[in-house]
């Protein structure tokens, strides 16, 4: 047995398996973020064609369509999360990716409002709901899969790599739009060129679906399945792990608002205050996302080396401290848009790096995908999905100056999570240690245990 443990062929096979698992998780994150971001970035170009007319009315309706996709996330997290917890992580990953790809293809071929009238907007809403269902189950299943398959000494690096797929997807979305803008021009994009963006998203999704079909199942899931442990329903899971759910919700509020503001809405905000031109700011975000990607990988390595709790505390403290002065410096011309955009992205990176494994560590294997998915979906739906719509509404009412205050308040919310997480049995000890993942991560006790 000792010989087998040190056999290079065994180590190579194990490493290959780990790479396949990480690839399957990351490639899906790329596609989901690419598809989701593509809609947000292309809104100014297809709003008039699909929602009828020009001006603020159609743009607001298109952003409402963006928010509608989030409404279906909680249901998707329960349905696909349950599939993942009962049928397996790989099955959940495949089902979610199929839904995301199908919806993108539907958006690409939706007839214009000039052809089918209001039904064009109805179809957009339907496809956004399908994407919301799929995305609601995709993200928590990835988190569960990475938590259960990552090497003990590299769990947060794997978390960073898997979540980096979201950044890569956004990077690809901005890059594709920049290429289409250069080739087709603004008028070309508005006259139907935007459809190529959704078509590309559907094709990339099919490639990810092929990768995921060959991914190995989580050994931790197979162990729990072999034990035939009872699978509690969502109400029982949230009741038994209520402090885990509250902690995750508090972290989600800050991270989702920060993500959508710093990485997606910032070019629009900068253009609104006259700090940058919209097209240039949007194209510059591709470089910002490269900095974020590097900072995420550094954050994952730092968490594995020095302990995730230190990285988490540092990130949660720096964001609300630095965001207001950076935005005001940009508004009054003290700092250029480029510096502020990079700084805000780098400040967000450590929290993104820890997200997948941190969410997985809060719950036991048998309810991990479903419970983590529902809590995240509720938080993202209430605060992330509505953010572009809320920001546009505030800007239209002449209250754009209040946007930094709203974002800062949301960034303060996760600080309360540093206290509620102490009520989750064994979690703080796991996060404070740089040792391999403790057994409590796969067998987290109910939160009503005295601590």
C-alpha positions in Angstrom: 0.0 0.0 0.0 2.8 2.4 0.8 4.3 1.7 -2.6 1.0 2.4 -4.3 0.7 5.7 -2.4 4.0 6.9 -3.8 3.8 5.3 -7.3 4.2 8.2 -9.8 1.5 6.6 -12.0 -1.0 6.8 -9.1 -0.1 10.4 -8.5 -0.5 11.2 -12.2 -3.9 9.5 -12.4 -5.1 11.4 -9.3 -3.8 14.7 -10.7 -5.5 14.1 -14.0 -8.7 13.4 -12.2 -8.4 16.6 -10.2 -7.8 18.5 -13.4 -10.8 17.0 -15.1 -13.0 17.9 -12.1 -11.6 21.5 -11.9 -12.1 21.9 -15.7 -15.7 20.7 -15.6 -16.5 23.1 -12.8 -14.6 26.1 -14.3 -15.8 25.8 -17.9 -19.4 25.9 -16.7 -18.7 29.0 -14.7 -17.2 30.6 -17.8 -20.3 29.9 -19.9 -22.9 31.0 -17.2 -21.1 34.3 -16.7 -20.5 34.8 -20.4 -24.3 34.3 -21.1 -25.4 36.4 -18.1 -23.0 39.2 -18.8 -23.7 39.2 -22.5 -27.3 40.2 -21.9 -26.3 43.1 -19.6 -23.7 44.4 -22.0 -25.9 44.1 -25.1 -29.0 45.7 -23.5 -28.3 49.2 -25.1 -28.2 47.5 -28.6 -31.2 45.2 -28.6 -33.6 47.1 -26.3 -35.3 49.0 -29.0 -35.6 46.0 -31.4 -37.1 43.6 -28.9 -39.0 45.9 -26.6 -40.3 48.4 -29.1 -39.4 52.0 -29.5 -36.4 54.0 -28.5 -35.3 55.9 -25.5 -35.4 55.3 -21.7 -38.6 53.2 -21.8 -37.3 50.3 -23.9 -34.0 50.4 -22.0 -35.7 50.2 -18.7 -37.9 47.3 -20.0 -34.7 45.5 -21.1 -33.1 45.9 -17.7 -36.3 44.7 -16.2 -35.8 41.6 -18.3 -32.4 41.2 -16.8 -33.9 41.4 -13.3 -36.6 38.8 -14.2 -34.0 36.2 -14.8 -33.1 36.4 -11.1 -36.6 35.7 -10.0 -36.3 32.1 -11.2 -33.0 31.5 -9.4 -34.5 30.3 -6.1 -36.7 27.8 -7.8 -33.8 26.6 -9.9 -31.6 26.2 -6.9 -34.2 24.0 -5.2 -35.0 21.9 -8.3 -31.5 21.5 -9.8 -29.9 21.6 -6.3 -32.1 18.7 -5.3 -31.1 16.8 -8.4 -27.5 17.4 -7.6 -27.9 16.2 -4.0 -29.9 13.1 -4.9 -28.7 12.1 -8.4 -25.2 13.5 -8.3 -23.1 16.6 -8.9 -22.3 15.7 -12.5 -26.0 15.3 -13.4 -26.8 18.6 -11.9 -24.0 20.3 -13.8 -25.2 18.8 -17.1 -28.8 19.8 -16.6 -27.9 23.3 -15.6 -25.6 23.8 -18.6 -28.2 22.5 -21.1 -30.7 25.0 -19.8 -28.3 27.9 -20.1 -27.3 27.1 -23.6 -30.8 26.5 -24.8 -31.9 29.9 -23.5 -29.0 31.7 -25.2 -29.9 30.2 -28.5 -33.5 31.3 -28.0 -32.4 34.9 -27.4 -30.3 34.8 -30.5 -33.3 33.9 -32.8 -36.1 35.8 -31.1 -38.0 37.8 -33.7 -38.1 41.6 -33.4 -41.1 43.5 -31.9 -41.7 44.9 -35.4 -42.4 41.3 -36.5 -44.4 39.8 -33.6 -45.2 42.8 -31.5 -45.2 42.5 -27.7 -44.5 38.7 -28.0 -40.8 39.6 -28.6 -40.6 41.0 -25.1 -42.5 38.0 -23.7 -40.1 35.5 -25.3 -37.1 37.4 -23.8 -38.7 37.1 -20.4 -39.3 33.4 -20.9 -35.7 32.7 -22.0 -34.5 34.8 -19.1 -36.6 32.7 -16.7 -35.0 29.5 -18.2 -31.6 31.0 -17.7 -32.5 31.9 -14.2 -33.6 28.4 -13.4 -30.4 26.9 -14.8 -28.2 29.5 -13.2 -29.9 29.0 -9.8 -28.8 25.4 -9.8 -25.5 25.8 -11.6 -23.6 28.0 -9.2 -24.3 25.9 -6.0 -23.6 22.7 -7.7 -20.2 24.0 -8.8 -19.6 25.1 -5.2 -20.5 21.7 -3.9 -18.4 19.9 -6.5 -15.3 22.0 -5.9 -15.6 21.7 -2.1 -15.8 17.9 -2.4 -13.1 17.3 -5.0 -10.4 20.0 -4.2 -7.1 18.7 -2.8 -7.0 19.5 1.0 -4.0 21.8 0.7 -5.2 23.6 -2.4 -9.0 23.9 -1.7 -9.1 27.7 -1.9 -6.8 27.9 -4.9 -9.3 25.5 -6.6 -12.1 27.7 -5.3 -10.4 30.8 -6.9 -9.8 28.9 -10.2 -13.4 27.7 -10.4 -14.9 31.1 -9.6 -12.4 32.7 -12.0 -14.6 31.2 -14.7 -17.1 33.9 -13.8 -14.5 36.6 -14.4 -13.3 34.9 -17.6 -16.9 34.7 -18.8 -17.4 38.4 -18.2 -14.0 39.1 -19.9 -15.1 37.2 -22.9 -18.4 39.0 -23.0 -16.7 42.4 -23.0 -14.2 41.1 -25.6 -16.8 39.7 -27.9 -18.8 42.9 -27.8 -15.6 45.0 -28.4 -14.9 42.9 -31.5 -18.4 43.1 -32.8 -18.4 46.9 -32.1 -15.2 47.2 -34.1 -16.5 45.1 -37.0 -20.1 46.1 -37.1 -20.1 49.5 -35.5 -22.8 50.9 -33.1 -25.5 50.9 -35.8 -24.6 47.4 -36.9 -25.0 46.1 -33.4 -28.3 47.8 -32.9 -29.6 46.5 -36.3 -29.3 42.9 -35.4 -25.5 42.3 -34.9 -26.2 41.7 -31.2 -27.6 38.3 -32.1 -24.1 37.0 -32.9 -23.2 37.5 -29.2 -26.0 35.2 -28.0 -25.2 32.7 -30.8 -21.6 32.6 -29.6 -22.8 32.0 -26.0 -24.9 29.0 -27.1 -22.0 27.4 -29.0 -19.7 27.8 -26.0 -22.3 26.3 -23.8 -22.5 23.2 -26.0 -18.8 22.8 -25.7 -19.0 23.0 -21.9 -21.8 20.5 -21.9 -19.5 18.0 -23.7 -16.8 18.5 -21.2 -19.1 18.0 -18.2 -20.5 14.7 -19.5 -17.1 13.1 -19.0 -16.5 14.6 -15.6 -16.0 12.1 -12.7 -18.5 12.1 -9.9 -17.6 13.5 -6.4 -16.3 10.7 -4.2 -17.8 12.5 -1.2 -21.2 12.4 -2.8 -20.8 8.7 -3.7 -19.9 7.9 -0.1 -23.0 9.7 1.3 -25.2 8.0 -1.3 -23.8 4.6 -0.4 -24.7 5.3 3.2 -28.3 5.9 2.2 -28.6 8.8 4.5 -32.0 10.6 4.6 -32.3 13.7 2.5 -34.1 16.4 4.4 -36.3 18.8 2.5 -35.4 22.4 2.0 -37.4 23.7 5.1 -35.8 21.1 7.4 -32.3 21.9 5.9 -32.7 25.6 6.5 -34.1 25.1 10.0 -31.3 22.7 11.0 -28.6 25.0 9.5 -30.2 28.4 10.1 -27.0 30.1 11.2 -25.2 28.8 8.1 -28.0 30.2 6.0 -27.9 33.6 7.6 -24.1 33.8 7.4 -24.2 32.9 3.7 -27.0 35.5 3.0 -25.1 38.3 4.7 -22.0 37.5 2.6 -24.0 37.2 -0.5 -25.5 40.7 -0.2 -22.2 42.4 -0.2 -20.5 40.2 -2.8 -23.3 40.3 -5.4 -23.9 44.1 -5.2 -20.1 44.7 -5.4 -19.7 42.3 -8.4 -22.5 43.9 -10.4 -21.4 47.4 -9.6 -17.6 47.1 -9.9 -17.5 44.7 -12.9 -20.6 45.4 -14.9 -22.3 48.7 -14.1 -19.2 50.8 -13.4 -18.8 51.9 -17.1 -22.4 53.2 -17.1 -22.0 54.9 -13.8 -18.7 56.6 -14.9 -20.4 57.8 -18.1 -23.3 59.1 -16.1 -21.1 61.4 -14.0 -19.0 62.4 -17.0 -15.8 60.5 -15.8 -15.5 58.4 -18.9 -17.1 57.7 -22.3 -19.4 54.7 -22.2 -17.9 52.7 -25.1 -14.3 53.3 -24.0 -15.1 52.5 -20.3 -16.8 49.2 -21.4 -13.9 48.1 -23.5 -11.4 49.0 -20.7 -13.2 46.6 -18.4 -11.5 43.7 -20.3 -8.2 44.9 -18.8 -9.8 45.3 -15.4 -11.0 41.7 -15.4 -7.4 40.5 -16.1 -6.3 42.3 -13.0 -9.2 40.7 -11.1 -8.3 37.3 -12.3 -4.7 37.5 -11.2 -5.8 39.0 -7.8 -8.3 36.1 -7.3 -5.6 33.5 -7.9 -3.3 35.3 -5.4 -6.1 35.4 -2.9 -6.7 31.7 -3.2 -3.0 31.0 -2.7 -2.9 33.3 0.3 -5.9 31.6 1.9 -4.3 28.2 1.6 -1.0 29.6 3.0 -2.1 31.9 5.8 -5.7 30.8 6.5 -8.9 31.8 4.7 -10.3 33.7 7.7 -7.5 36.3 7.6 -8.1 36.8 3.9 -11.8 37.0 4.4 -11.6 39.6 7.2 -9.2 41.7 5.3 -11.3 41.8 2.1 -14.5 42.6 4.0 -12.9 45.5 5.8 -11.1 47.1 2.8 -14.0 47.2 0.4 -16.4 49.6 2.3 -13.4 51.7 3.5 -12.0 52.3 0.0 -15.0 52.4 -2.3 -16.5 55.8 -1.4 -13.2 57.8 -1.6 -12.3 56.1 -4.9 -15.6 57.0 -6.5 -15.5 60.6 -5.3 -12.0 60.9 -6.5 -13.1 59.8 -9.9 -16.1 62.1 -9.9 -14.0 65.1 -9.1 -11.2 64.3 -11.5 -8.6 63.4 -8.8 -8.3 59.9 -10.2 -8.9 58.6 -13.7 -11.5 56.0 -14.4 -8.9 53.4 -15.3 -7.2 53.6 -11.8 -10.5 53.4 -10.0 -11.8 50.5 -12.0 -8.7 48.4 -11.4 -8.6 49.3 -7.7 -12.3 48.3 -7.2 -11.8 45.1 -9.1 -8.8 44.0 -7.1 -10.5 44.8 -3.8 -13.4 42.5 -4.8 -11.1 39.7 -5.9 -10.3 38.0 -2.5 -14.0 37.6 -1.7 -14.7 36.1 -5.1 -11.8 33.7 -4.6 -13.1 32.2 -1.4 -16.7 32.1 -2.4 -17.2 28.6 -3.8 -15.6 26.6 -1.0 -16.8 28.9 1.7 -20.4 28.3 0.6 -19.8 24.6 0.5 -18.2 24.5 4.0 -21.4 25.9 5.5 -23.5 22.8 4.9 -23.2 19.0 5.0 -23.0 16.9 1.8 -26.6 15.7 1.7 -28.1 19.2 1.4 -25.1 21.2 0.2 -26.2 22.2 -3.3 -29.9 22.7 -2.5 -29.5 24.8 0.7 -26.5 26.8 -0.5 -28.2 27.4 -3.8 -31.5 28.7 -2.4 -29.8 31.1 0.0 -27.5 32.4 -2.6 -30.3 32.7 -5.1 -32.5 34.7 -2.7 -29.6 37.1 -1.9 -28.6 37.5 -5.6 -32.2 38.0 -6.7 -33.0 40.6 -4.1 -29.8 42.6 -4.4 -27.7 41.7 -7.5 -30.4 41.1 -10.1 -32.2 44.3 -9.2 -29.1 46.5 -9.0 -28.8 47.6 -12.7 -32.5 48.4 -12.7 -32.4 50.2 -9.4 -29.3 52.2 -10.5 -30.9 53.2 -13.8 -34.1 54.3 -11.9 -32.0 56.3 -9.4 -30.1 57.9 -12.2 -33.2 58.7 -14.2 -34.7 60.4 -11.1 -31.6 62.6 -10.6 -30.5 60.6 -7.6 -27.4 59.0 -9.2 -25.2 60.6 -6.5 -26.8 58.2 -4.0 -25.6 55.1 -5.8 -22.2 55.0 -3.9 -24.1 55.2 -0.6 -26.3 52.3 -1.5 -23.3 50.2 -2.6 -21.3 51.0 0.6 -24.2 50.1 2.8 -24.5 46.7 1.1 -20.7 46.2 1.6 -21.1 46.7 5.3 -23.7 44.0 5.6 -21.2 41.0 5.3 -19.3 42.3 8.4 -22.2 41.0 10.4 -21.5 37.6 8.9 -18.1 37.5 10.7 -20.2 37.2 13.9 -23.0 34.9 12.8 -20.4 32.4 11.4 -19.3 31.8 15.0 -22.6 30.1 15.6 -21.9 27.5 12.9 -20.3 24.5 14.6 -16.6 24.1 13.7 -16.6 26.6 10.9 -14.4 29.3 12.5 -11.9 26.6 13.5 -11.8 25.3 9.9 -11.3 28.8 8.5 -8.7 29.7 11.0 -6.5 26.7 10.2 -4.2 26.2 7.3 -4.4 22.4 7.8 -6.3 20.1 5.5 -10.1 20.4 5.5 -11.6 19.0 8.7 -14.2 16.3 8.7 -16.8 18.7 9.9 -16.9 20.2 6.5 -18.5 17.1 5.0 -20.5 16.3 8.1 -21.4 19.8 9.4 -23.7 19.5 12.5 -27.0 21.2 12.8 -26.8 24.8 14.0 -28.9 24.1 17.1 -25.9 22.4 18.7 -24.6 24.4 21.6 -21.5 26.3 20.7 
